[in-house]
Structure formats: structure tokens, C-alpha cells
């Protein structure tokens, strides 16, 4: 599900690249959440539970 992601700590902007070629961008994501994504046994499950729908998408 997740191919890669990039995070800007200053703006708290998270960009998630999915294996289907889509890109999702979120604003206001705390660094701790990104650390959790990095450490998750299943980043896809973590993304679905802790990020998607929890933070405003960036157009």
C-alpha cells in the first residue's frame, strides 16, 4: 500500500506515495505520528488507523 513517504518537520506536512501510483498529502501531522509510521510493523495498517481521515488533506 505505501511505497514511500516524505515529511517536512517545520511545516508538519506529510506526503505519502502509494503503490498504486497515487499520492496523498496531509497537513498538521505531528512528528510523533511520522515516527510511528516509520516504526510500524505494517505501515499500511498504521496509515489507515492513525493518519488517513485524521488530518486535513492538502490539495
Secondary structure, 3 states (H helix, E strand, C coil): CEEEEEEECCCCEEEEEECCCCEEEECCCCHHHHHHHHHCCCHHHHHHHHCCCCCCECC
